[in-house]
Amino acid sequence: MFEIKPISYKKANSPTTIRFTEELFSELKEVAANAGVSFNSLVLQACEYALKDLPEEIKTPHE
């Protein structure tokens, strides 16, 4: 189960642009505020969680 933790990502310094739907952006901002974490921390934790549970055949390069 996904748990939001008060993690500080000090080395998260690779800037990028991500476009969210208005609905998803609003929901993520609300969840982050309710959990007491930054929006960035929530997105990073959610991405790490999703990648951890991906099947290996998707993670490894195809030959």
DSSP file (Angstrom, degrees, kcal/mol; ACC not computed):
  #  RESIDUE AA STRUCTURE BP1 BP2  ACC     N-H-->O    O-->H-N    N-H-->O    O-->H-N    TCO  KAPPA ALPHA  PHI   PSI    X-CA   Y-CA   Z-CA
    1    1 A M              0   0    0      0, 0.0     2,-0.4     0, 0.0     0, 0.0   0.000 360.0 360.0 360.0 141.1    0.0    0.0    0.0
    2    2 A F        -     0   0    0      2,-0.0     2,-0.4    44,-0.0    44,-0.1  -0.575 360.0-173.2 -75.7 125.4    1.2    3.5   -0.9
    3    3 A E        -     0   0    0     -2,-0.4     2,-0.5    42,-0.1    -1,-0.0  -0.982  19.2-136.7-121.3 131.9    2.2    5.6    2.2
    4    4 A I        -     0   0    0     -2,-0.4    38,-0.1     2,-0.0    37,-0.0  -0.762  27.4-171.9 -88.6 126.4    3.1    9.2    2.0
    5    5 A K        -     0   0    0     -2,-0.5     2,-2.3    36,-0.1    40,-0.1  -0.853  36.1-108.0-119.7 152.9    6.1   10.0    4.1
    6    6 A P        +     0   0    0      0, 0.0     2,-0.4     0, 0.0    31,-0.0  -0.466  59.0 162.4 -78.0  73.3    7.8   13.3    5.1
    7    7 A I        -     0   0    0     -2,-2.3     2,-0.6     2,-0.0    38,-0.1  -0.761  32.9-146.0 -97.4 137.3   10.8   12.7    2.9
    8    8 A S        -     0   0    0     -2,-0.4     2,-1.2    29,-0.1     3,-0.2  -0.914   5.3-156.3-101.8 121.0   13.1   15.5    1.8
    9    9 A Y    >   +     0   0    0     -2,-0.6     3,-1.2     1,-0.2    -2,-0.0  -0.706  21.9 168.0 -97.2  82.9   14.5   15.0   -1.7
   10   10 A K  T 3  S+     0   0    0     -2,-1.2    -1,-0.2     1,-0.3     0, 0.0   0.790  76.3  47.9 -68.1 -28.9   17.7   17.0   -1.4
   11   11 A K  T 3  S+     0   0    0     -3,-0.2     2,-1.7     1,-0.1    -1,-0.3   0.245  76.7 113.7 -98.5  13.9   19.1   15.7   -4.7
   12   12 A A    <   +     0   0    0     -3,-1.2    -3,-0.1     1,-0.2    -1,-0.1  -0.633  33.3 130.2 -84.1  85.6   16.0   16.2   -6.7
   13   13 A N        +     0   0    0     -2,-1.7    -1,-0.2     2,-0.1    -3,-0.0   0.101  24.7 110.4-130.3  23.4   17.4   18.8   -9.0
   14   14 A S        -     0   0    0     -3,-0.1     2,-0.1     2,-0.0    -3,-0.0  -0.852  59.2-148.9 -99.3 101.5   16.5   17.6  -12.5
   15   15 A P        +     0   0    0      0, 0.0     2,-0.3     0, 0.0    -2,-0.1  -0.416  27.7 155.8 -74.2 144.4   14.0   20.1  -13.8
   16   16 A T        -     0   0    0     -2,-0.1     2,-0.5     2,-0.0    -2,-0.0  -0.963  38.6-115.1-155.1 166.1   11.3   19.0  -16.2
   17   17 A T        -     0   0    0     -2,-0.3     2,-0.4     2,-0.0     0, 0.0  -0.939  27.7-178.2-111.0 130.1    7.8   20.1  -17.2
   18   18 A I        -     0   0    0     -2,-0.5     2,-0.6     2,-0.0    -2,-0.0  -0.993  15.9-147.0-125.4 133.1    4.8   17.8  -16.6
   19   19 A R        -     0   0    0     -2,-0.4     2,-0.3     6,-0.0    -2,-0.0  -0.896  18.5-174.4-104.8 120.6    1.3   18.7  -17.7
   20   20 A F        -     0   0    0     -2,-0.6     2,-0.1     1,-0.1    -2,-0.0  -0.726  31.7-104.9-104.4 156.3   -1.5   17.4  -15.5
   21   21 A T     >  -     0   0    0     -2,-0.3     4,-2.7     1,-0.1     5,-0.2  -0.472  37.2-112.7 -68.7 156.4   -5.2   17.7  -16.0
   22   22 A E  H  > S+     0   0    0      1,-0.2     4,-2.4     2,-0.2     5,-0.2   0.899 117.2  51.4 -58.2 -40.9   -6.8   20.4  -13.8
   23   23 A E  H  > S+     0   0    0      2,-0.2     4,-2.2     1,-0.2    -1,-0.2   0.931 112.3  43.6 -64.3 -47.1   -8.6   17.7  -11.9
   24   24 A L  H  > S+     0   0    0      2,-0.2     4,-2.8     1,-0.2     5,-0.2   0.905 113.4  51.8 -66.6 -41.2   -5.5   15.6  -11.2
   25   25 A F  H  X S+     0   0    0     -4,-2.7     4,-2.4     1,-0.2    -2,-0.2   0.924 111.1  47.5 -60.6 -45.2   -3.4   18.6  -10.3
   26   26 A S  H  X S+     0   0    0     -4,-2.4     4,-2.1    -5,-0.2    -1,-0.2   0.908 113.1  48.4 -62.9 -42.4   -6.0   19.8   -7.8
   27   27 A E  H  X S+     0   0    0     -4,-2.2     4,-2.6     2,-0.2    -2,-0.2   0.917 111.9  48.6 -66.2 -42.9   -6.3   16.4   -6.2
   28   28 A L  H  X S+     0   0    0     -4,-2.8     4,-2.7     2,-0.2    -2,-0.2   0.913 111.0  50.4 -63.6 -42.5   -2.6   16.0   -5.9
   29   29 A K  H  X S+     0   0    0     -4,-2.4     4,-2.3    -5,-0.2    -1,-0.2   0.906 112.3  47.8 -61.5 -41.2   -2.2   19.4   -4.4
   30   30 A E  H  X S+     0   0    0     -4,-2.1     4,-2.6     2,-0.2    -2,-0.2   0.918 112.2  48.3 -66.7 -44.1   -4.9   18.6   -1.9
   31   31 A V  H  X S+     0   0    0     -4,-2.6     4,-2.1     2,-0.2    -2,-0.2   0.923 111.8  50.1 -62.4 -44.3   -3.4   15.3   -1.0
   32   32 A A  H  X>S+     0   0    0     -4,-2.7     5,-2.4     1,-0.2     4,-0.9   0.925 112.4  47.0 -60.6 -44.7    0.0   16.8   -0.5
   33   33 A A  H ><5S+     0   0    0     -4,-2.3     3,-0.6     1,-0.2    -2,-0.2   0.920 112.6  49.0 -63.8 -43.8   -1.4   19.5    1.7
   34   34 A N  H 3<5S+     0   0    0     -4,-2.6    -1,-0.2     1,-0.2    -2,-0.2   0.828 113.8  46.7 -65.3 -31.8   -3.4   17.0    3.8
   35   35 A A  H 3<5S-     0   0    0     -4,-2.1    -1,-0.2    -5,-0.2    -2,-0.2   0.560 111.4-121.7 -87.0  -9.2   -0.3   14.8    4.2
   36   36 A G  T <<5S+     0   0    0     -4,-0.9     2,-0.3    -3,-0.6    -3,-0.2   0.822  72.7 115.3  73.3  31.2    1.9   17.7    5.1
   37   37 A V  S   <S-     0   0    0     -5,-2.4    -1,-0.3    -6,-0.2    -2,-0.1  -0.844  70.2 -95.1-125.3 164.8    4.4   17.2    2.3
   38   38 A S     >  -     0   0    0     -2,-0.3     4,-2.2     1,-0.1     5,-0.2  -0.379  31.9-116.0 -74.9 158.9    5.3   19.3   -0.8
   39   39 A F  H  > S+     0   0    0      1,-0.2     4,-2.4     2,-0.2     5,-0.2   0.918 117.8  52.6 -57.7 -44.7    3.7   18.6   -4.1
   40   40 A N  H  > S+     0   0    0      1,-0.2     4,-2.6     2,-0.2    -1,-0.2   0.906 107.6  50.6 -60.1 -44.2    7.1   17.6   -5.5
   41   41 A S  H  > S+     0   0    0      1,-0.2     4,-2.5     2,-0.2    -1,-0.2   0.910 110.3  50.0 -62.2 -42.4    7.6   15.1   -2.7
   42   42 A L  H  X S+     0   0    0     -4,-2.2     4,-2.4     2,-0.2    -2,-0.2   0.933 111.8  47.3 -61.6 -46.4    4.3   13.5   -3.3
   43   43 A V  H  X S+     0   0    0     -4,-2.4     4,-2.4     2,-0.2    -2,-0.2   0.918 113.0  48.9 -64.0 -43.2    4.9   13.2   -7.0
   44   44 A L  H  X S+     0   0    0     -4,-2.6     4,-2.5     1,-0.2    -1,-0.2   0.919 112.6  47.5 -62.0 -44.0    8.3   11.7   -6.5
   45   45 A Q  H  X S+     0   0    0     -4,-2.5     4,-2.3    -5,-0.2    -1,-0.2   0.899 111.9  50.0 -64.7 -39.8    7.1    9.2   -4.0
   46   46 A A  H  X S+     0   0    0     -4,-2.4     4,-2.3    -5,-0.2    -1,-0.2   0.896 111.7  48.6 -66.0 -39.7    4.2    8.2   -6.2
   47   47 A C  H  X S+     0   0    0     -4,-2.4     4,-2.7     2,-0.2     5,-0.2   0.925 111.3  49.4 -65.8 -44.4    6.5    7.7   -9.2
   48   48 A E  H  X S+     0   0    0     -4,-2.5     4,-2.1     1,-0.2    -2,-0.2   0.911 112.0  49.2 -60.0 -42.3    8.9    5.6   -7.1
   49   49 A Y  H  X S+     0   0    0     -4,-2.3     4,-1.2     2,-0.2    -1,-0.2   0.918 111.9  48.1 -63.6 -44.4    6.0    3.5   -5.9
   50   50 A A  H  < S+     0   0    0     -4,-2.3     3,-0.3     1,-0.2     4,-0.2   0.915 112.5  48.3 -64.6 -42.9    4.7    3.0   -9.4
   51   51 A L  H >< S+     0   0    0     -4,-2.7     3,-1.2     1,-0.2    -1,-0.2   0.864 105.6  58.8 -65.7 -35.7    8.2    2.0  -10.7
   52   52 A K  H 3< S+     0   0    0     -4,-2.1    -1,-0.2     1,-0.3    -2,-0.2   0.842 109.2  44.5 -61.7 -33.6    8.8   -0.4   -7.9
   53   53 A D  T 3< S+     0   0    0     -4,-1.2    -1,-0.3    -3,-0.3    -2,-0.2   0.336  85.9 115.9 -97.4   7.0    5.7   -2.4   -8.9
   54   54 A L  S <  S-     0   0    0     -3,-1.2     2,-0.1    -4,-0.2     5,-0.0  -0.489  76.4-102.1 -72.1 145.1    6.3   -2.5  -12.6
   55   55 A P    >>  -     0   0    0      0, 0.0     3,-1.5     0, 0.0     4,-1.2  -0.402  29.3-119.6 -63.5 145.7    6.8   -5.9  -14.2
   56   56 A E  H 3> S+     0   0    0      1,-0.3     4,-2.2     2,-0.2    -2,-0.1   0.821 109.7  64.8 -58.2 -34.6   10.5   -6.5  -14.9
   57   57 A E  H 34 S+     0   0    0      1,-0.2    -1,-0.3     2,-0.2    -3,-0.0   0.752 104.6  46.5 -65.8 -21.0    9.9   -6.9  -18.7
   58   58 A I  H <4 S+     0   0    0     -3,-1.5    -1,-0.2     1,-0.1    -2,-0.2   0.815 112.3  50.2 -84.7 -33.0    8.8   -3.3  -18.8
   59   59 A K  H  < S+     0   0    0     -4,-1.2    -2,-0.2     2,-0.1    -3,-0.1   0.825 100.4  71.8 -73.8 -33.0   11.8   -2.1  -16.8
   60   60 A T  S  < S-     0   0    0     -4,-2.2     2,-0.0     1,-0.1     0, 0.0  -0.625  91.7-104.6 -91.2 144.2   14.5   -3.9  -18.8
   61   61 A P        -     0   0    0      0, 0.0     2,-0.3     0, 0.0    -1,-0.1  -0.315  33.4-121.8 -64.1 144.6   15.5   -2.8  -22.3
   62   62 A H              0   0    0      1,-0.1    -4,-0.0    -4,-0.1    -5,-0.0  -0.637 360.0 360.0 -85.7 145.7   14.2   -4.9  -25.2
   63   63 A E              0   0    0     -2,-0.3    -1,-0.1     0, 0.0     0, 0.0   0.421 360.0 360.0-100.5 360.0   16.8   -6.4  -27.6
